[in-house]
Amino acid sequence: RLAVPAEVEAKLLADRGTVVQAIARLRQLGEYVLRPRGTVRLHSVYLDTASFALARHGVALRVRRHGRRWEATAKWAGQSAGSLHQRPELTVSLPGPPADPFTLPDGPLRTHLCAVLVGQPLRPILITDIRRRLLDAVRPGPRAEPAPAVAEIALDRVRLSAADGTSATDTYWEVEIERRDGRKRDVSRIA
């Protein structure tokens, strides 16, 4: 079995958009300097079989458009402690927009999921459209070069839609803090 890298992130729900806007204006958070990186739009389609084989095995699978690029990501159930999540995550680039029905590309994603899918077709179950403002959290220091980000802070406005595109809920806001060059402790402190 191939090794799958671990994602470490904290997810926090914001009760309104003004909370996310206030965080976006910060340039310091505790011991960390915050560097704005801009705003992106993400369109994701979550997939499963008609019998929800992936969900029953603790796997979430999505295809996501980021600009003109497409990728497929599988996340397995992991460990959670409060808002902190640590779980295996595998992302692969796709050569273009996903076909309908979606088939897993040759490679590690197919290797890891084929035993769960057992040939069942994948179909859309949920769509998210996200407006994401990005900040890098860095430790201040006297370096001539920019310090690497210990974590990425994503300030998200999320809209959910059903697989057929009809609106499933109102907009909600969340903050994700994902480890980059830092440690799990950095993610916890920032959260």
N, C-alpha and C positions, 0 to 999 in steps of 0.2 A: 504494500500500500504506500502511495506517495505521501510525503509530508505536506500538510496544509498550514500556511502561516497563520498566526493568531492575531486577531484584531483586538485592541483594547480601547474601549471608548466609554464615555459617560453620556447618557441621554437624559435631558431635563426638559420637561414640558413648561412652556411659558403661558401664563393665563391670558396674555394679550400682546399685541404687536409692539406696544410702547416699551415693554420690558426688553425685547430683542433690540429695538432701536437704541435704547439706553446703553446696552452692552456694546453695540457697534461703535458708539462714541468713545468708549474707554480706550486709553493708551497704556494703562498700567493696571494689572490685576494682581494684588499681593506682590510677590517677588518677581513676577513675570512682566515683560514688556510685550505689548500687543501691537503687531504690525498688520494693517489692513492689506488684503490681497485682491479685493474686488468682489464682484457679484457674478454668479453663474446661474443658469437655468438648467434644471435636470428633469428629464422625462423618463420615468421608469414604469415598466410593465412587469408585474409579478406573475409568475407562471406556476402551474401545478397540473397534475392529471385530474381527470374527472372524479377519481376516487380520493383525491388529496393525498397521494402516496408520499410526496415530499414532506408535507406538513406532519403526517403521521410518524415520519422518521426524524422530525426535528430539523428539517432543512427548509430554508427560504431561498428561492431562486428568482433573480430578476435580470432583465435586460434593461440597459440604461443608455440613453442618448445624452452625451455631454458635448454640446456644440455639434460638430459633424461626426464625431467618433461614437461608436457603439461598443459596449462591453457587456459581458454576462458575468454575474457574481452569484456564488452560492455561499450561504452562511449556515453553519451548523449550530445546534444548541450548544451552549457552553456554560460558563459559570456567571452568576449574577450576584452582586452584593449591593443592595440599594440601587443607585443609578449607574453603577459601574458594571460593564459587561466585558467578558473576555471569552472569545469564541473563535473557532477556525473560520477563515474567510478565504475564498479562492476566486480571483477575478481573471478573466481572459478577454483579450481584445477580439472583437468580431470584425470581419472584413467589410461589413456594411450593415444596412438595416436588417433586422431579423426576419426570416421568412415566416409565413403563417401556413401550416403549423410550424412552431419553432423546433428545430432539432439541435441537439448539443453538438458543438464542433468537436472534431477529433482532438484528442489531447487529454490533459489532466481532469478537466471538468467532466467530460464524458466518462473517463475511467472511474471517478469517484461516485457518479450518480447512476450509472447504467444498472447496477444491481437493484437499486430502489425503483427505478422506472420500469424495468423489465419490458421494454418496448412500448409502453403506453405513451400516447401522444401528450405533449404539453399544450396547455391552453391558458390564455390570460384569465386571471382571477381578480386583479386589482391594478389600478393605474394611479401613480402619484406624479404630480407636477410640483416642483420645488423651486422657489427662488431662494438662493443660498448666498449669504454674505460671508466671506471668509476672512478670518484673522489668524495669524500665526502667533503663538505664544513662545517667547524666547527668554532665556536667562540673560540678564544684562551682563556685559563684560567689556573689557578694554581691547577688544579685537579689532583689527583693521578691516577684516572681512565680516560680512553679516553673519551673526550667530545662527546656527541651524535651529529650526523650530522644534521644540520639545513636544508640541501638540498643535493640532489644527482645531480652531473653534469655528464651527459652522452654525450660522444663525439662519434658521430655515422658516420660511412661510410655506406650508404644505397644503395642497388641495388634493383630496382623494376623489377618485371616480370609479364607478363599477367597470367591469370588463367591457361593457358596451359603450362606455364613455359618459353615461349619465352621472351627474354629481351624486356622490355618496354621503357627503358631509360638508359642513361649513369649513372654512379655512381654520387651521390651527398653527401654532408656532412652537418650535422646539429648538433647543440648543444641544449640539453634539460636540463633545470634546474628544478627539481621536489622537491617540499616541502617534508621534512621528519619531524623532530622534531622542525622545525622553523615556522616562520610566513610567510604570503604572502609578507610582506615587505622584508624579507630576499631574497626571490626568485627575487623580482624586483631589489634589490640592486646588486645581483650577476649577473643578466642579463645585 
